[in-house]
Structure formats: structure tokens, C-alpha cells
Amino acid sequence: MKRIICGLTVLIFALALLFPGTALALDDTVLVVDIKGEVNAAMTAYIAQSIAEAEDAGMPVVLDIDTYGGQILEADSIKKTLLSARVPVHAYIRANALSAGVLISISCESIIMSPSAVIGAAETIPNDEKTLSTWVGILTSAAQARGYDTTLVAAMADKRMVIEGVTQEDTLLTLGAADAQTLGLSAGTAQTLDEALSLLGFGQHTVTQKPMSFPVRAAQFLTSTTVLSILFLAAIVCLGIEIMTPGFGVFGVVALVCFGLYFGGGFLAGYAEWWSAALFLLGVLFVGIEIAVPGFGIFGILGIIGLGAGLLFATRDAATFLTAIGVGLVGSIIALPLLYKLLKRLGLVRRVVLFANMTAEDGYVSHDFDENLVGTEGVAVTDLRPAGFARIGGKRFEVVSSGAYIEKGTSITVVRHTPGRIEVDAQ
């Protein structure tokens, strides 16, 4: 008996070493992964990482789902991850599995729903024929791979599908827990996660929770198309106001913060690299050089290319980038004039923008005019090249030599004085 036990132990460890990717967990453990919020690039990376961890440990996975959907491309990437997983993956729909959430759910081996949960309403935006046909194909391929009714799944995305006794034309299919179980889409109904685990055969397993961490939630929020568009719009508007006002102030800081969040979301989600931010900063540098140099030349062109390339490579795909930049540019064209009028009406524009020309005719001079200053002697306190400073009658004045260069410390005499100008000569 001892030899048999030792032999079995050696065999188990040998199998674990030979097949690390599919090794059975030595203890009965199930990994529960939170799937909440928008389906976007951050969620794709989060699910891929979770499945990889489960595969390394040989643990089955249960996705705890509550989502209203999100981006089609990301949902398709998640589908591929789930279908190719080397461990069993199941779904527990806690509340909602709508739109892209449908694809995530049917990419799992089985579905358990809470009594109040719903699944369906997976129509695409935009709803043109090409996009809809592609999306229905993605859904039905996943349903077929997992053995679900492809007609039911297609009716969730295409309102033209009619299933007698289930749905009518021009109506998207959305199922509650009871109907989903009756139609065979759901394997059961469970009030709690513990009940769902029992129905799935994991009632005696140790549960390892993998909640969405703050960095994941932050990346999920920042990489949504809506937030990216808002950040880009706010950055452009604040940058425009900063350009119109002297110095560098709060609007410039806000613009930098918005661009920082734009790049930060990509870094947290794991698809943006440091060189995208480097390209953007290089573009800023070239644009700064172009502003300092008269005319529009090579630095301006390189600056625009650098800015565009940096922003493009900081997003998941070109479609997201074009949406964000489109909303930002169009929105700023509308928002800047309206904001300018609002600030002007509130009297805030004059606090940051100088409208009047401070001319000598209006009484603006660099010092008080004194006609008795002519003939007064003094000393140059700086080199006069020809402008500089001199001390005359115990006071410091800005002066200009009448022509010749005058060194610091040279005795001078005022030869002409007009409002705003004092001319001197060396003694």
C-alpha cells in the first residue's frame, strides 16, 4: 500500500511538470472574476490576465457579470480568449448582460442567472447592414462553439429575426432568467453567487475572488470612447484659452492634466507604450520652436506629425482615435467662441486679456516727464548699448545714449528729454 501511494504521488507531480498549462489544481479552488462596467480595452487586458492566472493554477473560472456592453472589437477579443481557455469558464449573470455582455456570456461553457438578471439587447451602433451582419456572425459563431441556440442569440442583435412565440419583428430579444432557462440558454437560476457555484458543481470548492482593482477601474473609465472624447475636447478648449491669454496659467495646467489622463488610461490598460508619450512631447517641442521662429516651416510640420502620431498610438485603435479627435476638434470650434462670449459677459475676459494700447498719447509713459532734467549729470549704472540704466539726481532712470556705446560707471549728461525717452551723452 505504501508503494502504491508513493507511486501515485510521483505520478501526479510528474504530470504537473509535464503539462503545466493544463495541470489540475492540487486543491479544489475556483476563481471568480468580476466583469462590471463598460467592455473596453482595459477589460480585455484584465480578463486575459485573469484567464492566464487560472490556467497557470489549473483553476476553473466563473465570470461574475454585470455590464451594459461596450466596444465590439474588445468583446470579440474577449470571446477569443474565453473560447481558447485551457480551463473551464462559466458565467454568472448577476444583473445585466447586454450588448457586448451577451458575447462574453455565450463564450462561456454554461450560464447561470440571478432571478432579476437579463440578457440580450445586443444591437450595434451604428446599425448599418455591414456592421450588423459582422456582429451577428461573431455572436452566432460563439454560440455554435458553445452549443447555444444560434437563432436565439441572433435575435438579440437583429430585430428582423422572428421566433414564433418568443419574439416579433422589429423587436430585439431580451430574456429574463426564467425565459432564458426555459429556452435552454441558461443552465439555472441562482439568487446568490454561492448558489450559482453550487449549481455549477463548485459548492465544495475554495473560492478565490479577483475583484477589479482600482488601476483596472481607472483604466476602464479613462479608455472609454466617451471619456477619451471629453478629455480631448477639454484639452483643446483649455489650450485655446491659454494661447489667447498672456503667460502660463490655470488653463494650461488643465490642458496638461487632460492630455496626461489621455495617455494614462492607455498605460494602465496596457496597450500604450512610453514612446507614444515621447512622440507627443517631441511634437510639443517642435511646435514651440515653430512659434518662436517666424513663418511656418519644417518644425511646424514635424510638430503636427508628432502630436498626431503620439495621440494615435496612445489609443487602442484608429476608430477610437478618430472619434476622440473628431469630437475634440468639432466641439472646440463650437465651444471656444461660446466660452469667450460667456467670459466676456461675466467680465472675466478683461482680467486675462489686455485690450487697450498703452500709448504715450493716452498718458502711458515709463516715467514722469521733467523738463528740468536736461543738462543734469549722472552715472551709467549699466552699459548703454545704447539703452540701459543710469542714476541721475539720486534716482534710477532707463536711458538711451545719443549714439555711442557708453560703459558702466561713465559720467553722463542728459542732452534731450521727451515723454518716455531720456537721451544722454558721455562727459
RODO-2510 file (C-alpha; in nm, 4 decimals, decimal comma):
residues 427
     n   res          X          Y          Z
     1     m     0,0000     0,0000     0,0000
     2     k     0,2833     0,2415     0,0822
     3     r     0,4429     0,1695    -0,2557
     4     i     0,1125     0,2370    -0,4341
     5     i     0,0633     0,5708    -0,2515
     6     c     0,4213     0,6781    -0,3250
     7     g     0,3815     0,5772    -0,6898
     8     l     0,0594     0,7780    -0,7299
     9     t     0,2208     1,0818    -0,5655
    10     v     0,5184     1,0666    -0,8004
    11     l     0,2845     1,0259    -1,0987
    12     i     0,0787     1,3330    -1,0037
    13     f     0,3885     1,5505    -0,9678
    14     a     0,5295     1,4156    -1,2947
    15     l     0,2068     1,5065    -1,4781
    16     a     0,2130     1,8542    -1,3231
    17     l     0,5672     1,9074    -1,4512
    18     l     0,4986     1,7662    -1,7965
    19     f     0,1723     1,9594    -1,8510
    20     p     0,1971     2,2842    -1,6518
    21     g    -0,0642     2,4658    -1,8634
    22     t    -0,3337     2,2049    -1,8038
    23     a    -0,2317     2,0713    -1,4668
    24     l    -0,5116     2,0078    -1,2208
    25     a    -0,5168     2,2242    -0,9121
    26     l    -0,3985     2,0231    -0,6143
    27     d    -0,6768     2,1763    -0,4023
    28     d    -1,0326     2,2347    -0,5223
    29     t    -1,0294     2,6082    -0,5959
    30     v    -1,2428     2,8167    -0,8299
    31     l    -1,1513     3,1684    -0,9469
    32     v    -1,4380     3,4217    -0,9511
    33     v    -1,3637     3,7218    -1,1764
    34     d    -1,5654     4,0453    -1,1626
    35     i    -1,6903     4,1656    -1,5026
    36     k    -1,8500     4,5027    -1,4410
    37     g    -1,8796     4,8278    -1,6328
    38     e    -1,8010     4,9101    -1,9947
    39     v    -1,6459     4,6470    -2,2180
    40     n    -1,3314     4,8163    -2,3485
    41     a    -0,9574     4,7649    -2,3829
    42     a    -0,8970     4,7708    -2,0078
    43     m    -1,1479     4,4892    -1,9549
    44     t    -0,9927     4,2874    -2,2387
    45     a    -0,6499     4,3018    -2,0744
    46     y    -0,7987     4,2296    -1,7308
    47     i    -0,9833     3,9152    -1,8490
    48     a    -0,6811     3,7891    -2,0442
    49     q    -0,4642     3,8272    -1,7336
    50     s    -0,7233     3,6518    -1,5143
    51     i    -0,7576     3,3562    -1,7529
    52     a    -0,3779     3,3225    -1,7731
    53     e    -0,3538     3,3125    -1,3922
    54     a    -0,6276     3,0472    -1,3774
    55     e    -0,4535     2,8372    -1,6433
    56     d    -0,1250     2,8527    -1,4537
    57     a    -0,3000     2,7301    -1,1369
    58     g    -0,5328     2,4871    -1,3136
    59     m    -0,8420     2,6565    -1,1654
    60     p    -1,1877     2,6751    -1,3254
    61     v    -1,3219     3,0279    -1,3716
    62     v    -1,6614     3,1846    -1,3057
    63     l    -1,7252     3,5313    -1,4526
    64     d    -1,9478     3,7443    -1,2283
    65     i    -2,1136     3,9603    -1,4980
    66     d    -2,2941     4,2930    -1,4787
    67     t    -2,2415     4,5078    -1,7894
    68     y    -2,4453     4,7145    -2,0316
    69     g    -2,1933     4,6394    -2,3075
    70     g    -1,9261     4,8362    -2,4870
    71     q    -1,6963     4,8066    -2,7850
    72     i    -1,7468     4,5293    -3,0399
    73     l    -1,3766     4,4808    -3,1160
    74     e    -1,2934     4,4368    -2,7487
    75     a    -1,5819     4,1946    -2,6963
    76     d    -1,4538     3,9897    -2,9908
    77     s    -1,1056     3,9790    -2,8357
    78     i    -1,2550     3,8624    -2,5043
    79     k    -1,4550     3,5950    -2,6909
    80     k    -1,1339     3,4551    -2,8432
    81     t    -0,9674     3,4482    -2,5012
    82     l    -1,2586     3,2606    -2,3426
    83     l    -1,3053     3,0099    -2,6234
    84     s    -0,9350     2,9221    -2,6236
    85     a    -0,9035     2,8977    -2,2447
    86     r    -0,7456     2,5732    -2,1212
    87     v    -0,9625     2,5729    -1,8082
    88     p    -1,3448     2,5624    -1,7796
    89     v    -1,5028     2,9103    -1,7871
    90     h    -1,8629     2,9694    -1,6726
    91     a    -2,0803     3,2801    -1,6422
    92     y    -2,2971     3,4041    -1,3561
    93     i    -2,5098     3,6985    -1,4732
    94     r    -2,5706     3,8961    -1,1578
    95     a    -2,7748     4,1761    -1,3166
    96     n    -2,7164     4,2660    -1,6833
    97     a    -2,5501     4,1017    -1,9807
    98     l    -2,6494     4,3416    -2,2562
    99     s    -2,4937     4,4192    -2,5938
   100     a    -2,1276     4,3091    -2,5757
   101     g    -2,2110     4,1360    -2,2475
   102     v    -2,4114     3,8813    -2,4493
   103     l    -2,0986     3,7753    -2,6389
   104     i    -1,8969     3,7399    -2,3182
   105     s    -2,1698     3,5269    -2,1609
   106     i    -2,2229     3,2879    -2,4528
   107     s    -1,8459     3,2446    -2,4868
   108     c    -1,8595     3,0604    -2,1549
   109     e    -1,9371     2,6886    -2,1215
   110     s    -2,2542     2,7470    -1,9197
   111     i    -2,4642     3,0388    -1,7927
   112     i    -2,6336     3,0818    -1,4550
   113     m    -2,8562     3,3873    -1,3992
   114     s    -2,9920     3,5612    -1,0914
   115     p    -3,3742     3,5905    -1,0815
   116     s    -3,3619     3,9615    -1,1750
   117     a    -3,0922     3,9307    -1,4431
   118     v    -3,1443     3,9970    -1,8154
   119     i    -2,9517     3,9046    -2,1280
   120     g    -2,9945     4,0462    -2,4793
   121     a    -3,0485     4,3857    -2,6491
   122     a    -2,7287     4,3457    -2,8487
   123     e    -2,7987     4,5813    -3,1392
   124     t    -2,4933     4,7568    -3,2799
   125     i    -2,4278     5,1303    -3,3099
   126     p    -2,4104     5,2168    -3,5970
   127     n    -2,6730     4,9758    -3,7183
   128     d    -2,5786     4,9597    -4,0869
   129     e    -2,6058     4,6326    -4,2743
   130     k    -2,2322     4,5604    -4,2839
   131     t    -2,1726     4,6212    -3,9130
   132     l    -2,4849     4,4309    -3,8107
   133     s    -2,4004     4,1308    -4,0315
   134     t    -2,0467     4,1168    -3,8890
   135     w    -2,1714     4,1395    -3,5323
   136     v    -2,4376     3,8703    -3,5797
   137     g    -2,1720     3,6453    -3,7316
   138     i    -1,9455     3,6959    -3,4294
   139     l    -2,2309     3,6168    -3,1899
   140     t    -2,3552     3,3067    -3,3694
   141     s    -2,0042     3,1635    -3,4092
   142     a    -1,9547     3,1842    -3,0323
   143     a    -2,2998     3,0346    -2,9704
   144     q    -2,2259     2,7488    -3,2067
   145     a    -1,8878     2,6828    -3,0439
   146     r    -2,0516     2,6530    -2,7007
   147     g    -2,3692     2,4725    -2,8146
   148     y    -2,6226     2,7531    -2,7609
   149     d    -2,9223     2,8188    -2,9866
   150     t    -2,7827     3,0425    -3,2613
   151     t    -3,1303     3,1662    -3,3597
   152     l    -3,1959     3,2984    -3,0092
   153     v    -2,8619     3,4725    -2,9995
   154     a    -2,9046     3,6252    -3,3479
   155     a    -3,2469     3,7623    -3,2481
   156     m    -3,0789     3,9566    -2,9670
   157     a    -2,8868     4,1613    -3,2247
   158     d    -3,1075     4,1601    -3,5348
   159     k    -3,4634     4,2847    -3,4850
   160     r    -3,5630     4,1386    -3,8218
   161     m    -3,5335     3,7885    -3,6747
   162     v    -3,8710     3,6435    -3,5786
   163     i    -3,9020     3,3417    -3,3459
   164     e    -4,2583     3,2203    -3,3126
   165     g    -4,3838     3,2503    -2,9582
   166     v    -4,0646     3,4256    -2,8463
   167     t    -4,0117     3,7498    -3,0359
   168     q    -4,1779     3,9630    -3,3011
   169     e    -4,0384     4,1568    -3,5958
   170     d    -3,8741     4,4931    -3,5187
   171     t    -3,8165     4,3847    -3,1589
   172     l    -3,4812     4,2894    -3,0106
   173     l    -3,4841     3,9786    -2,7964
   174     t    -3,4074     4,0321    -2,4280
   175     l    -3,4599     3,7422    -2,1888
   176     g    -3,5103     3,7291    -1,8156
   177     a    -3,3788     3,4445    -1,6041
   178     a    -3,6928     3,2286    -1,6245
   179     d    -3,7327     3,2604    -2,0033
   180     a    -3,3604     3,2053    -2,0630
   181     q    -3,3752     2,8825    -1,8611
   182     t    -3,6924     2,7665    -2,0361
   183     l    -3,5364     2,8260    -2,3784
   184     g    -3,2174     2,6444    -2,2812
   185     l    -2,9843     2,9451    -2,2858
   186     s    -2,9375     2,9407    -1,9097
   187     a    -2,8445     2,6316    -1,7109
   188     g    -3,0215     2,7509    -1,3987
   189     t    -3,1244     3,0370    -1,1716
   190     a    -2,9412     3,1310    -0,8501
   191     q    -3,0177     3,4058    -0,6028
   192     t    -2,6548     3,4385    -0,4905
   193     l    -2,3076     3,3629    -0,6172
   194     d    -2,2760     3,0750    -0,3685
   195     e    -2,5925     2,9169    -0,5105
   196     a    -2,4559     2,9641    -0,8627
   197     l    -2,1299     2,7925    -0,7658
   198     s    -2,3268     2,5012    -0,6244
   199     l    -2,5280     2,4650    -0,9460
   200     l    -2,2002     2,4627    -1,1416
   201     g    -2,0574     2,1900    -0,9214
   202     f    -1,8211     2,4136    -0,7248
   203     g    -2,0150     2,4160    -0,3969
   204     q    -1,7311     2,2490    -0,2058
   205     h    -1,4523     2,4428    -0,3781
   206     t    -1,2444     2,7141    -0,2180
   207     v    -1,3413     3,0452    -0,3786
   208     t    -1,0681     3,2870    -0,4868
   209     q    -1,2120     3,6288    -0,5679
   210     k    -1,0492     3,8554    -0,8258
   211     p    -1,2226     4,1927    -0,7925
   212     m    -1,1475     4,4692    -1,0368
   213     s    -0,8651     4,6693    -0,8781
   214     f    -0,8537     5,0490    -0,8751
   215     p    -0,5992     5,0663    -1,1624
   216     v    -0,8254     4,8420    -1,3730
   217     r    -1,1346     5,0501    -1,2943
   218     a    -0,9411     5,3707    -1,3623
   219     a    -0,8180     5,2334    -1,6955
   220     q    -1,1695     5,1119    -1,7780
   221     f    -1,3059     5,4621    -1,7123
   222     l    -1,0304     5,6539    -1,8922
   223     t    -1,0245     5,4327    -2,2025
   224     s    -1,3967     5,4562    -2,2732
   225     t    -1,4660     5,6362    -2,6004
   226     t    -1,6844     5,8954    -2,4263
   227     v    -1,4224     5,9887    -2,1654
   228     l    -1,1421     5,9990    -2,4242
   229     s    -1,3503     6,2375    -2,6363
   230     i    -1,4278     6,4588    -2,3363
   231     l    -1,0615     6,4691    -2,2318
   232     f    -0,9530     6,5626    -2,5830
   233     l    -1,2238     6,8302    -2,6085
   234     a    -1,1320     6,9796    -2,2695
   235     a    -0,7619     6,9783    -2,3581
   236     i    -0,8174     7,1593    -2,6904
   237     v    -1,0523     7,4197    -2,5363
   238     c    -0,8193     7,4927    -2,2433
   239     l    -0,5215     7,5089    -2,4786
   240     g    -0,7067     7,7588    -2,6970
   241     i    -0,7890     7,9802    -2,3979
   242     e    -0,4298     7,9558    -2,2742
   243     i    -0,2980     8,0718    -2,6127
   244     m    -0,5295     8,3753    -2,6031
   245     t    -0,4163     8,4812    -2,2553
   246     p    -0,0736     8,6119    -2,1513
   247     g     0,1648     8,3909    -1,9566
   248     f     0,1008     8,0335    -1,8435
   249     g    -0,1923     7,9831    -1,6112
   250     v    -0,4642     7,7501    -1,4894
   251     f    -0,5982     7,6690    -1,8378
   252     g    -0,2565     7,5478    -1,9456
   253     v    -0,2336     7,3267    -1,6366
   254     v    -0,5805     7,1804    -1,7051
   255     a    -0,4808     7,1087    -2,0669
   256     l    -0,1687     6,9235    -1,9490
   257     v    -0,3744     6,7244    -1,6956
   258     c    -0,6255     6,6230    -1,9658
   259     f    -0,3511     6,5077    -2,2014
   260     g    -0,1858     6,3251    -1,9103
   261     l    -0,5099     6,1366    -1,8340
   262     y    -0,5492     6,0625    -2,2063
   263     f    -0,2122     5,8850    -2,2076
   264     g    -0,2506     5,7472    -1,8537
   265     g    -0,5560     5,5416    -1,9464
   266     g    -0,3636     5,3706    -2,2263
   267     f    -0,0706     5,2955    -1,9956
   268     l    -0,2988     5,1464    -1,7276
   269     a    -0,4863     4,9382    -1,9857
   270     g    -0,1550     4,8042    -2,1136
   271     y    -0,1739     4,8941    -2,4833
   272     a     0,0079     5,2315    -2,4823
   273     e     0,3880     5,2438    -2,4754
   274     w     0,6240     5,5111    -2,3441
   275     w     0,7256     5,6106    -2,6955
   276     s     0,3715     5,7322    -2,7751
   277     a     0,4075     5,9933    -2,4993
   278     a     0,7617     6,0671    -2,6226
   279     l     0,6284     6,1341    -2,9752
   280     f     0,3663     6,3692    -2,8318
   281     l     0,6217     6,5616    -2,6231
   282     l     0,8529     6,5834    -2,9237
   283     g     0,5628     6,7281    -3,1213
   284     v     0,5034     6,9858    -2,8469
   285     l     0,8737     7,0803    -2,8590
   286     f     0,8706     7,1265    -3,2376
   287     v     0,5512     7,3346    -3,2227
   288     g     0,7120     7,5511    -2,9528
   289     i     1,0152     7,6059    -3,1754
   290     e     0,7858     7,6917    -3,4660
   291     i     0,6002     7,9509    -3,2553
   292     a     0,9299     8,1099    -3,1534
   293     v     1,0534     8,1201    -3,5147
   294     p     0,8660     8,3430    -3,7644
   295     g     0,6832     8,1724    -4,0521
   296     f     0,5703     7,8119    -4,0942
   297     g     0,8418     7,5613    -4,1721
   298     i     0,9739     7,2132    -4,1088
   299     f     0,9369     7,2361    -3,7297
   300     g     0,5662     7,3104    -3,7611
   301     i     0,5116     7,0123    -3,9916
   302     l     0,7142     6,7776    -3,7682
   303     g     0,5307     6,9090    -3,4630
   304     i     0,1872     6,8333    -3,6084
   305     i     0,3015     6,4852    -3,7154
   306     g     0,4471     6,4158    -3,3700
   307     l     0,1329     6,5304    -3,1895
   308     g    -0,0959     6,3259    -3,4136
   309     a     0,1198     6,0124    -3,4001
   310     g     0,1530     6,0297    -3,0209
   311     l    -0,2226     6,0613    -2,9708
   312     l    -0,2949     5,7852    -3,2245
   313     f    -0,0574     5,5301    -3,0713
   314     a    -0,1937     5,6056    -2,7222
   315     t    -0,5376     5,4705    -2,8232
   316     r    -0,6463     5,1109    -2,8814
   317     d    -0,7386     5,1538    -3,2497
   318     a    -0,7754     5,4128    -3,5246
   319     a    -1,1557     5,4248    -3,4936
   320     t    -1,1359     5,5306    -3,1276
   321     f    -0,8709     5,7902    -3,2122
   322     l    -1,0746     5,9372    -3,4998
   323     t    -1,3845     5,9543    -3,2794
   324     a    -1,1976     6,1306    -2,9999
   325     i    -1,0186     6,3775    -3,2259
   326     g    -1,3376     6,4440    -3,4243
   327     v    -1,5375     6,5238    -3,1126
   328     g    -1,2495     6,7319    -2,9770
   329     l    -1,1983     6,9449    -3,2879
   330     v    -1,5657     6,9962    -3,3721
   331     g    -1,6525     7,0552    -3,0077
   332     s    -1,3735     7,3096    -2,9613
   333     i    -1,4806     7,5017    -3,2732
   334     i    -1,8250     7,5361    -3,1164
   335     a    -1,7183     7,5745    -2,7530
   336     l    -1,4382     7,8326    -2,7820
   337     p    -1,6479     8,1194    -2,9271
   338     l    -1,9341     8,0458    -2,6843
   339     l    -1,6965     8,0310    -2,3887
   340     y    -1,5301     8,3545    -2,4978
   341     k    -1,8669     8,5323    -2,5133
   342     l    -1,9641     8,3954    -2,1728
   343     l    -1,6398     8,5076    -2,0096
   344     k    -1,6720     8,8470    -2,1743
   345     r    -2,0273     8,8883    -2,0475
   346     l    -1,9166     8,7949    -1,6963
   347     g    -1,6340     9,0488    -1,7189
   348     l    -1,3682     8,7828    -1,6764
   349     v    -1,2050     8,8313    -2,0161
   350     r    -1,0589     9,1696    -1,9270
   351     r    -0,8851     9,0148    -1,6297
   352     v    -0,6755     8,7936    -1,8528
   353     v    -0,6661     8,9777    -2,1881
   354     l    -0,5207     9,3269    -2,2419
   355     f    -0,7419     9,5118    -2,4935
   356     a    -0,6108     9,8710    -2,4704
   357     n    -0,2908    10,0006    -2,6364
   358     m    -0,0870    10,1871    -2,3740
   359     t     0,0357    10,4720    -2,5907
   360     a     0,2114    10,7933    -2,4926
   361     e    -0,0849    10,9908    -2,6339
   362     d    -0,3054    10,8249    -2,3732
   363     g    -0,0638    10,9170    -2,0958
   364     y     0,1212    10,5854    -2,0631
   365     v     0,4939    10,6592    -2,0151
   366     s     0,7794    10,4730    -1,8472
   367     h     0,8444    10,7620    -1,6061
   368     d     0,7215    11,1109    -1,5168
   369     f     0,8267    11,3858    -1,7578
   370     d     1,0568    11,6533    -1,6082
   371     e     1,1615    11,9313    -1,8473
   372     n     1,4308    12,0460    -1,5999
   373     l     1,6153    11,7131    -1,6364
   374     v     1,8063    11,8320    -1,9460
   375     g     2,1664    11,9201    -1,8517
   376     t     2,1578    11,7134    -1,5339
   377     e     2,4625    11,4963    -1,4728
   378     g     2,4677    11,1358    -1,3598
   379     v     2,6428    10,7993    -1,3839
   380     a     2,5683    10,4997    -1,6082
   381     v     2,4888    10,2043    -1,3784
   382     t     2,4828     9,9615    -1,6723
   383     d     2,6446     9,9523    -2,0143
   384     l     2,4421    10,1644    -2,2592
   385     r     2,4172     9,9619    -2,5869
   386     p     2,2583    10,2137    -2,6481
   387     a     1,9800    10,1512    -2,3913
   388     g     2,0423    10,0864    -2,0246
   389     f     2,0089    10,2436    -1,6814
   390     a     2,1658    10,5496    -1,5223
   391     r     2,1461    10,7211    -1,1858
   392     i     2,0552    11,0884    -1,2270
   393     g     1,9895    11,3198    -0,9333
   394     g     1,9836    11,0261    -0,6954
   395     k     1,7170    10,8397    -0,8958
   396     r     1,7425    10,5419    -1,1324
   397     f     1,6199    10,6025    -1,4890
   398     e     1,6030    10,3999    -1,8058
   399     v     1,8047    10,5947    -2,0613
   400     v     1,9459    10,5662    -2,4120
   401     s     2,2747    10,7029    -2,5390
   402     s     2,2582    10,9568    -2,8198
   403     g     2,4619    10,7242    -3,0408
   404     a     2,7917    10,5986    -2,8972
   405     y     2,8372    10,2996    -2,6705
   406     i     2,8835    10,4072    -2,3062
   407     e     3,0452    10,1795    -2,0491
   408     k     2,9119    10,1213    -1,6995
   409     g     3,0423    10,3801    -1,4466
   410     t     3,0915    10,6539    -1,7071
   411     s     2,9726    11,0032    -1,6125
   412     i     2,6861    11,1117    -1,8375
   413     t     2,4777    11,4227    -1,9061
   414     v     2,1134    11,4395    -2,0139
   415     v     2,1042    11,6041    -2,3584
   416     r     1,7367    11,5509    -2,4509
   417     h     1,4202    11,4553    -2,2619
   418     t     1,0852    11,3787    -2,4214
   419     p     0,7917    11,1880    -2,2700
   420     g     0,9076    10,8255    -2,2378
   421     r     1,2665    10,8861    -2,3584
   422     i     1,5839    11,0227    -2,1926
   423     e     1,8905    11,0670    -2,4144
   424     v     2,2357    11,1010    -2,2596
   425     d     2,5948    11,1618    -2,3674
   426     a     2,9229    11,0708    -2,2026
   427     q     3,1016    11,3632    -2,0395
***
